[in-house]
Amino acid sequence: MSEKQITTTEILNKVYNAADHEQLMDAYHDWAAKYDSDLVDRFGYVAHIGSAKALDSALGGNYEAVILDAGSGTGLVAEELAKLGYRHMDALDYSKDMLDQARVKKIYRSLFQADMKERLPFDDNSYDAVVCTGTFTYGHVTGDAFSELIRITRPGGPIVFTVREGAYEEYGYRKKMLELETADAWELVSFYDSPYQLEESNFCKMCTYRVR
Ligand SMILES: C[S@@+](CC[C@H](N)C(=O)[O-])C[C@H]1O[C@@H](n2cnc3c(N)ncnc32)[C@H](O)[C@@H]1O
């Protein structure tokens, strides 16, 4: 089957059932060009809107904040942040194809291709805030990545992320979040169920922490 003939359902199956990193990046390679229209228009994806609102609330309208959009994909979250008035966003994603889609929107200061499962290519306290939407989910990035997000965020800075419902308990995110609270690495600001994809009637946990 040629790339063009792969249906959205097949791509979604590839994305959520990827056996390894290579298969996941292969799925995003197939999906990148149609990601926005498929996810937003067909599936009613709204997690990016909810995340931008949560970050705005945590930043209290500090539009000068320098924000890392981790697992940025095509830049849906940063587009929402830009609408709210934020101007200093960087993107990080492992998929070159997704970053290529994000780049043409011209909303990011810089774009970085890097693996969130490894040490991130930034110094400690590099960012005023981090947002990570749709990336803590099945077959993507585990809670082991939280420590790196904390390291690169300045003390007092917010980290906003979604965890796909179901994966939250099943994939150990909850355990890791609580461990980091107990270790006083971050403190919980807010935690609530937020719509993820309206057409599928599913939710995510919208989590906001503040780095200690
Ligand atoms: C569902 S998309 C979410 C994109 C965007 N945040 C949004 O809300 O539309 C998940 C993104 O995570 C990225 N990703 C998956 N595993 C990753 C990893 N190990 N390191 C960095 N990015 C990763 C994928 O390439 C993809 O762009």
The ligand as an ORCA input file, in Angstrom:
! r2SCAN-3c Opt
* xyz 0 1
  C      -0.161     12.918     19.992
  S       1.224     13.868     19.485
  C       0.927     15.379     20.416
  C       1.507     16.579     19.717
  C       1.084     17.932     20.276
  N       1.607     18.153     21.596
  C      -0.413     18.067     20.266
  O      -1.034     18.215     21.332
  O      -0.990     18.040     19.164
  C       2.577     13.137     20.365
  C       3.944     13.678     19.951
  O       4.940     13.094     20.804
  C       6.101     12.882     20.041
  N       6.931     11.877     20.696
  C       6.648     10.567     20.904
  N       7.672      9.968     21.550
  C       8.612     10.935     21.754
  C       9.886     10.936     22.371
  N      10.409      9.829     22.915
  N      10.582     12.095     22.421
  C      10.070     13.229     21.882
  N       8.870     13.289     21.268
  C       8.142     12.159     21.211
  C       5.563     12.426     18.695
  O       6.524     12.559     17.676
  C       4.342     13.332     18.514
  O       4.668     14.500     17.809
*
